Amino acid sequence: MFRMAFTDEHVRGLESAVPIGQVTCRTAFKVRYEESLGKGVHRRQRSVAARLQHLSAEHCVTMSEARRLAVLISFSGAGGVERMVLNLIEGIAARGVAVDLLAIRADSAHLGELPQGVRLLDLGVRHSALAVLPLVRYLRRQRPDALLVAKDRAIRAAALARRLAGWRGRLVGRLGTNLTAALGEHSAVARWLRTAPMRVLYRGVDQIVAVSEGVAEDTRRITGLPARRVVVVRNPVVTPQLADLAAAPSPHPWLDRPGLPVILGAGRLTEQKDFATLLRAFALVQTKRPSRLLILGEGRLRGPLETLAGELGVSGQVALPGFSPNPYAWIARAALFVLSSAWEGSPNVLTEALALGIPAVATDCPSGPRELLAGGRYGPLVAVGDHAGLAAAMLATLDAPLPAATLREAVADYTVEAAAQGYLAALGLVES
């Protein structure tokens, strides 16, 4: 049997859905999900369960009435995938679907607060490959109506677990990266080792949800899945909280200086984001338009980027403040947002900038920027790695930015409500 290790402290901070016999209470608190080798439930847990049974009936629904969705994700960092999945879960839970969040690496900063109706279940493993057996046990005992899985390795683990468990619910995977572009610098053997299992295991997945048309096309090409098995649902970037978060106090003194434009970049400091090209472009911009550059994010290339800024003579005009839990307060005060990536899936931070009415320039990388900017209608597209072209686009956009209302039109399909509807349809929990 399974033990849900909770205490009086958890009861006081109820933040999740807790099964008690045949009743699901739509309160909420995190529970740790682990296999119990003993018989029965610990006395303290029985006491807590008894107290929960006295909660008002208006907060409870019978298990037979509640649709239950399981969501499997590896919280491998503080990245965009995790944030988007949690936004999606909030939208789904708001529609009355009970959600079990099955976490690999459940120590993420994103897990501080969960919506009502969401139960956090820590699978107790640190890698997707090790999640197969815990997931088998979960599927055999809990029998959710559907399982949504984010990221390729977790999708493969879920396909194996489904077969071993004999579970007949609907399995849907979410892919957010153009994998061909991401593996471009790898050897042929490494690419084959990554993609060959997808061609086999994805046959056991009912549907793949891609975050952009580019990712969908790439996924069909890699897996050989028919077009009807790979659908596009835009990321749930635009949330009801976005405006409030953007209105937070100014996080940096440069953002308070009128007349001196601040250019913003954001993302992990890795080769994928190609901030070296952004620095070179910014150095050219300085020769014609004094400005400042802020690059949000953290990563192993911090040292080389700081060195490059010094070599370019712009150290005094560039700052790398690190990771921010609220990037929206930075974005909303920038004069220009620049995406310099070598590859993406659907760039969330570019979507967020447009949603906040901030002019943007992006590389025409695979995949997402061309779709978001409608081929250049909502902002210039520049070849990957072309720092001179990027500088020219930055200067032109600073001189003649599009109106905020026009920029917001670009992200009308990127709301939590639209994403929740799309995913629930793919999961078979509502009609499309």
N, C-alpha and C positions, 0 to 999 in steps of 0.2 A: 504494500500500500504506500501511499505518499503522505508525507508529513508536511504541513504548512507551518513553518516555525515562526509563530507570531506571539506577541507579548501584550501586556496592558498598555505599553507605550504605543504600540501599533494601533490599538483600539482608540486611544485618545486622538490619534492623527489619521483617522479613517480616510483612505484615499483610493480604494480599489474595490473590486467586487469580490465578495467572500462567499464561497459555497458553504452552506450549512444544511446538511441533509439534502432536501430537495428544493431549497430556497436560495436564491441569489440576491443578496442585499446590495443595492446600488449605492452603497457608501463607497469608501475606497481606501485601501491601504496596501502597501507592498507586502508580499509574502515570499518567503524563500521556499522553493520547490525542490524537494530532495526525497530520495527513496528512504523509507523507514524500514528498518529490519526488525523492529519490535512488533508486538501485537497490541493493537489498540492505540490510543492517543494519550500523550502525556497529561497528567492531572491538570497542570496549569492551562494547557490548551483546551481541555474540556471545559474549564471554568470560563475561559474567554469565549468559547463557542456558545456556552449557555447564556452569557451576557448578551452576545450578539443576537440571539434568538428573541430577545425582548425589544429589539429595535422596532420602531413603528412600521406597521405593515405597508404604509403608503410608500416606503422606500424599497420595497421588495417585490419581486415577481417570481413566479415559479420557474423552475429550470425548463419545464416543457414549453413555456411561453417565450423564453429568451433565445434568440439566435446567437450562437457563439462563434467568434472568429479568433483563430490563433494567428499571431504574427511573430515570425522568427527573424531575428536580426542579430548580427554581431556588432556590438558597440566597440569598434576598434579604435575610436578616436572621437574628437569633437568636430566631426565633419558635417558636410551638407546632407549626406544620406541619412544620418541619424536624425537630424533636425526635420527633414522632410517626412520621414516615417512617423515621427511623433506628431507632426502637424496633421498627417493623414489619419492617424489613430484618433485624434481629438475629433475630427470631422465625422468619422465613422461612429464613434461612441455617442456623439450628439444625436445620431439617428436611431438610437435605441438598441444598437448591437453591442452585446457584451464582448469584451476583448481580453484575451490572454496574451500578454506580451512575453514571449519566450526569449530570454536574453542570454546571449553568449557575451561574456565580459560585461557583467552587469554593474560595473563600477564607473559608468560614464557620468560626466557632469550633467548630461541631458536628463538624467532620471531623477532629478530633485523633486519634480512635481508631475503627477500623472492625472489625466482627466478622470472625472467620475465615471465609473463603469469599466475601468481598466485595471486588470490584475497583473502585477509584475511577477513573473515566475523565472527565477534564476536557475538555468540548467546546470550551473556548477562547473562549466568547462570554459577554456580560454581560446579554443579554436573550433572552427566550423566542422572540421573532420571528426572531432571528438563528440559532436552533438548528436550523432546518429542514434546511439542507444538511449540516451535520455529522451530524445524525441520519440523514439519507438514506444517507450513506456508511457509517455504523455498521450500519444495518439490512441493507444489501446485502452487507456483508462478514461480519458476525458471525451474522446470522440467529438471534436469540434465539427461544426458544419462546414468550415472551410479553413484553409491554411494559406497565408500570404507570407512569402519569403523574400527578403531583400538581400541582394548581392549573390554573385555567381557561386562561390564555394558553398554558401549556405543552401542555395537552391539544389545543388548536387546532393548535399547531405539529406535534405528533405525528400528528394526523390527516392533515395535508398531507404530512408526510414519508412516512407509510405508503403513500399513494397514489403518490407519486413513486418510491419505492423498489420498489414491486411486492411488498412484504413481506406474507406471508399469515399471520403469527402473530396471536395474540389481543391486542387493544389494550383496556386498561381505564383509565379516568380516575378520579381521586379528587377530590371536591369537599368542602371543609370550611367553607363560608360560606353563609349565607342571602343570596344575591346581591340579591334584591329589596329586602331591608332595607338592605343596604350601599349600594345606589344610590338610596336614598330621597330624598336631598337633591340629587341630580343633576338636570340638565335632561332633558326628554323626549328630546331629540336624543342626549344623552350616554348615556342608558339604552339607546336603540335601537342605537347604535353598539357598545355592549358586548354586548348580547344577541342581535342579529341573526346575527352569525357563529356563535354557538352553535347556533342552529336549523339551520344548514346543515352545519357541520363535524362536529357531534356525531353525525350520521347515519353517519359513518365510524368510530365508536367502538363496540366490541362491548358494553361495559357501563360504566355509571357507578356508582361506589361513593360513597354519601353517608354522612356521619358521624352523621347523626341523621334521624329521620323528617321533621322540619321542613325540613331541607335537601333531602331526597329529594322532598318534595312541591313545593318551590320549583323544583327542577331540572326536574321533569316539566312544570310549568306553563310555564317559560321555553322549554324545548327542544322540547316536543311529543313527547318520547320516550314509548313505551308503558311501563306500570308494570314489566314484566318486565325492561326494560333499565336500570332504576335500582333498586339494592338498597342496603340499609343494613348497614354493618359498623361496630361501635363502635370508637372510637379505642383503640390499644394503650397506655393510660396506666399501668396497674398493672404494673410490672416487678419482677423478682426483686431489683433493686437499690434499690427505693424505701425500704425500711425502713433499710437501711444508710446511705443518703444523709440520711434524716431524723434519724439518730442522730449526725450530725456535730456538732462543738462549736457552742455557741450563737453565732450570728453578730451579735447586737446586745444591748447591756446591758439594754434594756427587757424583753427576753424572759426575763431572769433575776430579775425582781422579783415575788415572790409577792404575791398580793392585789390587784394592779393589772392588770386584764385588758388584753391587747393585741389589738386588732382589726387584721386584715390584709386588704389588697387587693393585687392583682398584675396587671400587664399593661402594654402600651405606653401611654405617656402621650399618648393621642389621644382624639378625640371619641368613638370607638366605645366606649371603656371608661367614659366618663362619670364620671370620678372627682370632678368638681365636685359631682355629686349626693351622692356618698359623703361628701365634706367637709361639705356642709350637713347631712346626716343625723348625722354624727359630732358636729357642734357642738350639735345638739339632745340627743344622748345625754349630752354632758358636763354638761348642766344637771341630770341625774338620776343619772348613774353615772360617776364619774371613771374614765378609761381612757386608753389611748394608741392611736394609729393609725399603722401603717406601710403605705406603698404602695410595693411593689417595681416596678421597671421604669424605663424611660427613654423620652424622647420630647420632641417640640417644645412640649408644653403644660406642661412643668415650671415655667417662669416664671409663667404665669397661675395655676397651681394653688397655688404658694407664695404668690402675692399674695392669692388667695382665702382661704387659711388665715389669713393675717394679718388680713384684713378681718373674718373670722368670730371672731377672737380666740382661735384654737386653735393658733397656730404652735408654742407650747411643748409641745403634746401630739401633734404630727404630725411625722413624718419621712419623707422620700423618699430612701431609701438608694441608689437606682439599680438597675441590672440585677444579678441574682445568678445565677451558673451553677448554684447548688444552692438553688433556692427551697424545697426540702422541709425543710431545717433550720429555716427561718423558719415554714413552715406548721405543722409538727408542734408548735411551741411557742406558737402563737396560741390565744387563747380563742375566737375567732370569725373565720371567713372571710366576706367580703362580696363578691359579684359585682354590680357596679352597671351593667353594660353596656347599651348601646342596642340592640345586636344581636350575635349570635354564630353559630356553626355547631354546635359541641358544645364547651362551655368546658372545656378540659383542666385548668386550674388549679382549677376547682370540683370536677372529678372527683378530682384529686389530694388536695384537702382532705378529701373524704369517704373516700377510701381510707386516709387517715391518721387517721380517726376524729375529725376536727375539725368542730364544728357550723358550719353555713353558712346564709346568707341570700342570696337572689338576686333580681334583677329578672326578671319574666316576659317576657323579650325573645325575639324570634325569632332563632335556634332553639336548643334544647338544654336550658336550665335546667328547663323544665317536665317534660321527659322524665327528666332525671337525678334530680330531686327528687320524681318520681312525683306530680305535681300538688300538691305541698306536704307529702306524707307525710314526707319526709326533711329538710324545711326550708321556711321561709316563702317565698312568691313575692310580689313587690311590683311594682306598675305601674312601667314605665320612667319615670324622671324624678321620681318621687314621693318627695322627700327626707323628708317627715314620716312617710309610711308605712314607709319604709326604717328610719328611726330607731326607730319603734315595734317593728318586727320584730327589730331588733338588740337592743333592751332585753329583749324577751320571750325571745329565744334565750339571751342571757347569763344570765337568771334561771332558765331551765329547759331546759338543753341535752339533746339526745337522747344516749343511750349510744353510745359509739364502735362497739360491735359492730353496733348497728342501722344506723348511718351507712354502715358498710362493705358492708352488704347492697345498697346502692343501686348499687354499681359492680362487681357480680359479673361483668358481661358486658364489662368494659373491660380485660381482661387481654391481654397480648401473645400468649398461646397462642390465645385465642379470635379475636383479630384476624387472626393468621397463617392460621388455618384458613379464616376467611371470605374473605380476599383470595385465597388459593391456589385456592379453589373458584371465585371469580369469574374468575380468570385461566385456569381450565381445567387447572391443574397438579395438582389432586387432586379427588376426587369430593366433592360437598357433602354 
